[in-house]
Amino acid sequence: MSLRQTTTETKAGPLIAAATLIGIGMGGFVDGIVLHQILQWHQMLTAKIPPTTVLNKEVNMFWDGIFHAFTWLTTAAGILLLWRQFYNRQIVLSNRIFGGSLLFGWGLFNVAEGIIDHHVLKLHNVREISTNPSAWNYGFLILSVLLLLGGWLLIQNGRRRHRS
């Protein structure tokens, strides 16, 4: 029995909710920092406003900033939720559930961002300069579903281990 387990039933929901929010934010940061800034494969609006002029580049950079503000706020909300639960003795503290929820949140972010930005609104492709941007977009969704599935499996494993 861990220090957090008491005679009352423990709950995993608050940990899952907090870590999923943090995972959504962290997934957004990976996308924004790695794909937008380091690799420069795309920016938020590059399929609509190609970065061929300084003005177009500035518009794209502004919307990248709005995107990063969203990811920061989401991460901060997740940290706040996690902090508020810290002294609640009925909350499960499990590395598997926490890690799985982070992966689940990252996958959730990627699926939503991939479907909305790449396929529905067509704001940008994962890799703008490519002979087959659709392959990159669908590959991104496949990776996203794998993150979701891996996260879900870790969460379920953590719940089973906690119950036994």
RORO-303525 format. One record per residue: residue number from 1; x, y, z of N, C-alpha, C in turn. Coordinates in Angstrom, 1 decimal, always signed. Example, Ala and Ser with C-alpha at 12.3 -4.5 7.8 and 13.67 -1.06 7.14 Angstrom:
% residues 2
     k      n_x      n_y      n_z     ca_x     ca_y     ca_z      c_x      c_y      c_z
     1    +13.2     -5.7     +7.8    +12.3     -4.5     +7.8    +13.2     -3.3     +7.8
     2    +12.8     -2.2     +7.1    +13.7     -1.1     +7.1    +12.9     +0.0     +7.9
END
This chain:
% residues 164
     k      n_x      n_y      n_z     ca_x     ca_y     ca_z      c_x      c_y      c_z
     1     +0.9     -1.2     +0.0     +0.0     +0.0     +0.0     +0.9     +1.2     +0.0
     2     +0.6     +2.2     -0.9     +1.4     +3.4     -1.0     +1.0     +4.4     +0.1
     3     +1.7     +5.5     +0.2     +1.4     +6.5     +1.2     +0.1     +7.2     +0.9
     4     -0.3     +7.2     -0.4     -1.5     +7.9     -0.8     -2.7     +7.0     -0.6
     5     -2.6     +5.7     -0.5     -3.7     +4.9     -0.3     -4.2     +4.9     +1.2
     6     -5.4     +5.1     +1.3     -6.0     +5.1     +2.7     -7.2     +4.1     +2.7
     7     -7.9     +4.0     +3.7     -9.1     +3.1     +3.7    -10.2     +3.5     +2.8
     8    -10.2     +4.8     +2.4    -11.2     +5.2     +1.4    -10.7     +4.9     +0.0
     9    -11.7     +4.8     -0.9    -11.3     +4.5     -2.3    -10.6     +5.6     -3.0
    10     -9.5     +5.3     -3.7     -8.7     +6.3     -4.4     -9.2     +6.5     -5.8
    11     -9.0     +7.7     -6.4     -9.4     +8.0     -7.7     -8.3     +8.4     -8.6
    12     -8.4     +8.0     -9.9     -7.4     +8.4    -10.9     -7.8     +9.5    -11.7
    13     -9.1     +9.8    -11.8     -9.6    +10.9    -12.7     -9.0    +12.2    -12.6
    14     -8.8    +12.8    -11.4     -8.1    +14.1    -11.3     -6.7    +14.1    -11.9
    15     -5.9    +13.0    -11.6     -4.6    +12.9    -12.2     -4.6    +12.8    -13.7
    16     -5.5    +12.0    -14.2     -5.7    +11.8    -15.7     -6.0    +13.2    -16.3
    17     -7.0    +13.9    -15.7     -7.4    +15.2    -16.3     -6.3    +16.2    -16.3
    18     -5.6    +16.3    -15.2     -4.5    +17.3    -15.1     -3.4    +16.9    -16.1
    19     -2.9    +15.7    -16.1     -1.8    +15.3    -17.0     -2.2    +15.3    -18.4
    20     -3.5    +15.0    -18.7     -3.9    +15.1    -20.1     -3.9    +16.6    -20.6
    21     -4.3    +17.5    -19.8     -4.1    +19.0    -20.1     -2.7    +19.3    -20.3
    22     -1.8    +18.9    -19.4     -0.4    +19.2    -19.6     +0.1    +18.5    -20.9
    23     -0.3    +17.3    -21.2     +0.1    +16.6    -22.4     -0.4    +17.4    -23.6
    24     -1.6    +17.9    -23.6     -2.1    +18.7    -24.7     -1.1    +19.9    -24.9
    25     -0.8    +20.6    -23.9     +0.1    +21.8    -24.0     +1.5    +21.4    -24.4
    26     +2.0    +20.3    -23.8     +3.3    +19.9    -24.2     +3.4    +19.5    -25.7
    27     +2.3    +18.8    -26.1     +2.3    +18.4    -27.5     +2.3    +19.6    -28.4
    28     +1.5    +20.6    -28.0     +1.5    +21.9    -28.8     +2.9    +22.5    -28.8
    29     +3.6    +22.5    -27.7     +5.0    +23.0    -27.7     +5.9    +22.2    -28.6
    30     +5.8    +20.9    -28.6     +6.7    +20.1    -29.5     +6.4    +20.5    -30.9
    31     +5.1    +20.6    -31.3     +4.7    +21.0    -32.6     +5.3    +22.4    -33.0
    32     +5.0    +23.3    -32.1     +5.4    +24.7    -32.4     +6.9    +24.9    -32.4
    33     +7.6    +24.4    -31.4     +9.0    +24.6    -31.3     +9.8    +23.8    -32.3
    34     +9.5    +22.5    -32.5    +10.2    +21.6    -33.4     +9.8    +21.9    -34.8
    35     +8.5    +21.7    -35.1     +8.1    +21.8    -36.5     +8.0    +23.2    -37.1
    36     +7.6    +24.2    -36.2     +7.5    +25.6    -36.7     +8.8    +26.3    -36.7
    37     +9.5    +26.2    -35.5    +10.7    +27.0    -35.4    +12.0    +26.4    -35.7
    38    +12.3    +25.1    -35.2    +13.6    +24.5    -35.5    +13.7    +24.0    -36.9
    39    +12.7    +23.1    -37.3    +12.8    +22.5    -38.6    +12.2    +23.5    -39.7
    40    +11.3    +24.4    -39.3    +10.7    +25.4    -40.1     +9.9    +24.7    -41.3
    41     +9.2    +23.6    -41.0     +8.5    +22.9    -42.0     +7.2    +23.6    -42.3
    42     +6.6    +24.3    -41.4     +5.4    +25.1    -41.6     +5.3    +26.1    -40.5
    43     +4.3    +27.1    -40.7     +3.8    +27.9    -39.6     +2.3    +27.8    -39.7
    44     +1.6    +28.6    -38.8     +0.2    +28.4    -38.7     -0.6    +28.6    -40.0
    45     -0.2    +29.5    -40.8     -1.0    +29.8    -42.0     -0.3    +29.7    -43.3
    46     +0.8    +28.9    -43.3     +1.6    +28.9    -44.5     +0.9    +28.3    -45.8
    47     -0.1    +27.5    -45.7     -0.9    +27.1    -46.8     -1.8    +28.2    -47.4
    48     -2.2    +29.1    -46.5     -3.0    +30.2    -46.9     -2.2    +31.5    -47.2
    49     -1.2    +31.7    -46.4     -0.3    +32.9    -46.5     +1.1    +32.4    -46.6
    50     +1.6    +32.1    -47.8     +3.0    +31.6    -48.0     +4.0    +32.6    -47.5
    51     +5.0    +32.2    -46.8     +6.0    +33.1    -46.2     +7.0    +33.6    -47.2
    52     +6.5    +34.2    -48.3     +7.3    +34.7    -49.4     +7.7    +36.1    -49.2
    53     +7.1    +36.9    -48.3     +7.4    +38.3    -48.1     +7.6    +38.5    -46.6
    54     +8.2    +39.6    -46.2     +8.4    +39.9    -44.8     +7.0    +40.0    -44.1
    55     +6.1    +40.7    -44.8     +4.8    +40.9    -44.2     +4.1    +39.5    -43.9
    56     +4.1    +38.6    -44.9     +3.5    +37.3    -44.8     +4.2    +36.5    -43.7
    57     +5.5    +36.6    -43.6     +6.2    +35.9    -42.5     +5.8    +36.5    -41.1
    58     +5.6    +37.8    -41.0     +5.2    +38.4    -39.8     +3.8    +38.0    -39.4
    59     +2.9    +37.9    -40.4     +1.5    +37.4    -40.1     +1.6    +36.0    -39.6
    60     +2.4    +35.1    -40.2     +2.5    +33.7    -39.8     +3.1    +33.7    -38.4
    61     +4.1    +34.5    -38.1     +4.8    +34.5    -36.8     +3.8    +35.0    -35.7
    62     +2.9    +36.0    -36.0     +1.9    +36.4    -35.1     +1.0    +35.2    -34.7
    63     +0.5    +34.5    -35.7     -0.4    +33.4    -35.4     +0.3    +32.2    -34.7
    64     +1.6    +32.1    -35.0     +2.4    +31.1    -34.2     +2.4    +31.5    -32.7
    65     +2.5    +32.8    -32.5     +2.5    +33.3    -31.1     +1.2    +33.1    -30.4
    66     +0.1    +33.3    -31.1     -1.2    +33.0    -30.6     -1.3    +31.5    -30.2
    67     -0.8    +30.6    -31.1     -0.8    +29.2    -30.9     +0.1    +28.9    -29.7
    68     +1.2    +29.5    -29.5     +2.1    +29.2    -28.3     +1.4    +29.7    -27.1
    69     +0.7    +30.8    -27.1     -0.1    +31.3    -26.0     -1.1    +30.3    -25.5
    70     -1.8    +29.7    -26.5     -2.8    +28.6    -26.2     -2.1    +27.4    -25.5
    71     -1.0    +27.0    -26.0     -0.3    +25.9    -25.5     +0.2    +26.2    -24.1
    72     +0.7    +27.4    -23.8     +1.2    +27.8    -22.5     +0.0    +27.8    -21.5
    73     -1.1    +28.4    -21.9     -2.3    +28.5    -21.0     -2.8    +27.1    -20.7
    74     -2.8    +26.2    -21.7     -3.3    +24.8    -21.5     -2.4    +24.1    -20.5
    75     -1.1    +24.2    -20.7     -0.1    +23.6    -19.8     -0.3    +24.2    -18.4
    76     -0.4    +25.5    -18.3     -0.6    +26.1    -16.9     -1.8    +25.6    -16.3
    77     -2.9    +25.5    -17.0     -4.2    +25.0    -16.4     -4.0    +23.6    -15.9
    78     -3.3    +22.7    -16.7     -3.0    +21.4    -16.2     -2.2    +21.3    -14.9
    79     -1.1    +22.2    -14.9     -0.3    +22.3    -13.7     -1.1    +22.8    -12.5
    80     -2.0    +23.7    -12.7     -2.9    +24.2    -11.6     -3.8    +23.1    -11.1
    81     -4.4    +22.3    -12.0     -5.2    +21.2    -11.6     -4.4    +20.2    -10.8
    82     -3.2    +19.9    -11.3     -2.4    +18.9    -10.6     -2.0    +19.5     -9.2
    83     -1.7    +20.7     -9.1     -1.3    +21.3     -7.8     -2.5    +21.3     -6.8
    84     -3.7    +21.6     -7.3     -4.8    +21.6     -6.4     -5.1    +20.2     -5.9
    85     -4.7    +19.2     -6.5     -5.0    +17.8     -6.0     -3.8    +17.3     -5.2
    86     -2.8    +18.0     -5.0     -1.6    +17.5     -4.4     -1.8    +16.9     -3.0
    87     -2.6    +17.7     -2.2     -2.8    +17.3     -0.8     -4.1    +16.4     -0.6
    88     -4.8    +16.1     -1.7     -6.0    +15.2     -1.7     -5.5    +13.8     -1.5
    89     -5.7    +13.2     -0.4     -5.2    +11.8     -0.1     -6.0    +10.7     -0.9
    90     -7.1    +11.1     -1.5     -7.9    +10.1     -2.3     -7.4    +10.0     -3.7
    91     -6.5    +10.8     -4.1     -6.0    +10.8     -5.5     -4.9     +9.8     -5.7
    92     -5.0     +9.0     -6.8     -4.0     +8.1     -7.1     -2.7     +8.8     -7.6
    93     -1.6     +8.4     -7.1     -0.3     +8.9     -7.7     +0.4     +7.8     -8.3
    94     +0.4     +7.7     -9.7     +0.9     +6.6    -10.4     +1.7     +7.2    -11.6
    95     +3.0     +6.7    -11.7     +3.8     +7.2    -12.8     +3.2     +6.7    -14.2
    96     +2.7     +5.5    -14.2     +2.1     +5.0    -15.4     +0.9     +5.8    -15.8
    97     +0.0     +6.1    -14.9     -1.2     +6.9    -15.2     -0.8     +8.3    -15.6
    98     +0.2     +8.9    -14.9     +0.6    +10.2    -15.2     +1.3    +10.2    -16.6
    99     +2.2     +9.3    -16.9     +2.9     +9.3    -18.2     +1.9     +8.9    -19.3
   100     +1.0     +8.0    -19.1     +0.0     +7.6    -20.1     -0.9     +8.8    -20.4
   101     -1.2     +9.6    -19.4     -2.1    +10.7    -19.6     -1.4    +11.8    -20.4
   102     -0.1    +12.0    -20.1     +0.7    +12.9    -20.9     +0.7    +12.5    -22.4
   103     +1.0    +11.3    -22.7     +1.0    +10.8    -24.0     -0.4    +10.9    -24.7
   104     -1.4    +10.6    -23.9     -2.8    +10.7    -24.4     -3.1    +12.1    -24.7
   105     -2.8    +13.1    -23.9     -3.0    +14.5    -24.2     -2.3    +14.9    -25.4
   106     -1.0    +14.5    -25.6     -0.2    +14.8    -26.7     -0.9    +14.3    -28.0
   107     -1.3    +13.0    -28.0     -2.0    +12.5    -29.1     -3.3    +13.1    -29.4
   108     -4.1    +13.5    -28.3     -5.3    +14.2    -28.5     -5.1    +15.6    -29.2
   109     -4.1    +16.3    -28.7     -3.7    +17.6    -29.4     -3.4    +17.3    -30.8
   110     -2.6    +16.4    -31.1     -2.2    +16.1    -32.5     -3.3    +15.7    -33.4
   111     -4.2    +14.9    -32.9     -5.4    +14.5    -33.7     -6.3    +15.7    -34.0
   112     -6.6    +16.5    -33.0     -7.4    +17.6    -33.2     -6.8    +18.6    -34.1
   113     -5.5    +18.9    -33.8     -4.8    +19.9    -34.7     -4.6    +19.4    -36.1
   114     -4.3    +18.1    -36.2     -4.1    +17.5    -37.6     -5.4    +17.5    -38.4
   115     -6.5    +17.1    -37.8     -7.8    +17.1    -38.5     -8.2    +18.5    -38.8
   116     -8.2    +19.4    -37.8     -8.7    +20.7    -38.0     -7.8    +21.6    -39.0
   117     -6.5    +21.7    -38.6     -5.6    +22.6    -39.3     -5.2    +22.0    -40.7
   118     -4.9    +20.7    -40.7     -4.4    +20.1    -42.0     -5.4    +19.7    -43.0
   119     -6.6    +19.1    -42.4     -7.5    +18.6    -43.3     -8.8    +19.4    -43.5
   120     -9.3    +20.0    -42.5    -10.6    +20.7    -42.6    -10.3    +22.2    -43.1
   121     -9.6    +22.9    -42.3     -9.3    +24.3    -42.6     -8.2    +24.5    -43.6
   122     -7.3    +23.5    -43.7     -6.2    +23.5    -44.7     -5.3    +24.7    -44.5
   123     -5.0    +25.0    -43.2     -4.2    +26.2    -42.8     -2.7    +25.9    -43.2
   124     -2.3    +24.7    -43.0     -0.9    +24.3    -43.3     -0.8    +22.8    -43.4
   125     +0.3    +22.4    -44.0     +0.6    +21.0    -44.0     +1.7    +20.7    -43.1
   126     +1.9    +19.5    -42.6     +3.0    +19.1    -41.7     +4.3    +19.6    -42.4
   127     +4.5    +19.3    -43.6     +5.7    +19.7    -44.3     +5.2    +20.3    -45.6
   128     +5.3    +21.7    -45.6     +4.8    +22.5    -46.8     +5.6    +22.2    -48.0
   129     +6.9    +22.2    -47.9     +7.8    +21.9    -49.1     +8.0    +20.4    -49.2
   130     +7.1    +19.8    -50.0     +7.2    +18.3    -50.1     +6.5    +18.0    -51.4
   131     +6.9    +16.9    -52.1     +6.2    +16.5    -53.3     +4.9    +15.8    -52.9
   132     +4.7    +15.4    -51.7     +3.5    +14.7    -51.2     +3.1    +15.2    -49.8
   133     +2.6    +16.4    -49.7     +2.2    +16.9    -48.4     +1.1    +16.0    -47.7
   134     +0.3    +15.4    -48.4     -0.8    +14.6    -47.9     -0.2    +13.4    -47.1
   135     +0.9    +12.8    -47.6     +1.5    +11.7    -46.9     +2.0    +12.1    -45.6
   136     +2.6    +13.3    -45.5     +3.1    +13.9    -44.2     +1.9    +14.1    -43.2
   137     +0.8    +14.6    -43.8     -0.4    +14.9    -43.0     -1.0    +13.6    -42.4
   138     -1.1    +12.6    -43.3     -1.7    +11.3    -42.8     -0.7    +10.6    -41.9
   139     +0.6    +10.7    -42.1     +1.6    +10.1    -41.2     +1.5    +10.7    -39.8
   140     +1.3    +12.1    -39.8     +1.1    +12.8    -38.5     -0.1    +12.2    -37.8
   141     -1.2    +12.0    -38.5     -2.4    +11.5    -37.8     -2.1    +10.0    -37.3
   142     -1.4     +9.2    -38.1     -1.1     +7.8    -37.7     -0.3     +7.9    -36.4
   143     +0.8     +8.7    -36.4     +1.6     +8.9    -35.2     +0.7     +9.4    -34.0
   144     -0.2    +10.3    -34.3     -1.1    +10.8    -33.2     -2.0     +9.7    -32.6
   145     -2.5     +8.9    -33.5     -3.4     +7.8    -33.0     -2.5     +6.8    -32.2
   146     -1.3     +6.6    -32.6     -0.4     +5.7    -31.8     -0.1     +6.3    -30.4
   147     +0.1     +7.6    -30.3     +0.3     +8.3    -29.0     -1.0     +8.1    -28.2
   148     -2.1     +8.3    -28.8     -3.4     +8.2    -28.0     -3.5     +6.7    -27.5
   149     -3.3     +5.8    -28.4     -3.4     +4.4    -28.0     -2.4     +4.0    -26.9
   150     -1.1     +4.4    -27.1     -0.1     +4.1    -26.1     -0.4     +4.7    -24.8
   151     -0.9     +6.0    -24.8     -1.3     +6.6    -23.6     -2.4     +5.9    -22.9
   152     -3.4     +5.6    -23.6     -4.6     +4.9    -23.1     -4.2     +3.5    -22.4
   153     -3.3     +2.8    -23.1     -2.8     +1.5    -22.6     -2.1     +1.7    -21.3
   154     -1.2     +2.7    -21.2     -0.5     +3.0    -20.0     -1.4     +3.4    -18.9
   155     -2.4     +4.2    -19.2     -3.4     +4.6    -18.1     -4.1     +3.3    -17.6
   156     -4.5     +2.4    -18.5     -5.2     +1.2    -18.1     -4.3     +0.3    -17.3
   157     -3.1     +0.2    -17.7     -2.1     -0.6    -17.0     -1.9     -0.1    -15.6
   158     -1.8     +1.3    -15.5     -1.6     +1.9    -14.2     -2.8     +1.7    -13.3
   159     -4.0     +1.8    -13.8     -5.2     +1.5    -13.0     -5.2     +0.1    -12.5
   160     -4.9     -0.9    -13.4     -4.9     -2.3    -13.0     -3.9     -2.5    -11.9
   161     -2.7     -2.0    -12.0     -1.6     -2.1    -11.0     -2.0     -1.5     -9.7
   162     -2.7     -0.4     -9.8     -3.1     +0.3     -8.5     -4.2     -0.5     -7.8
   163     -5.1     -1.1     -8.5     -6.2     -1.9     -7.9     -5.7     -3.1     -7.2
   164     -4.6     -3.7     -7.7     -4.1     -5.0     -7.1     -3.2     -4.8     -6.0
END
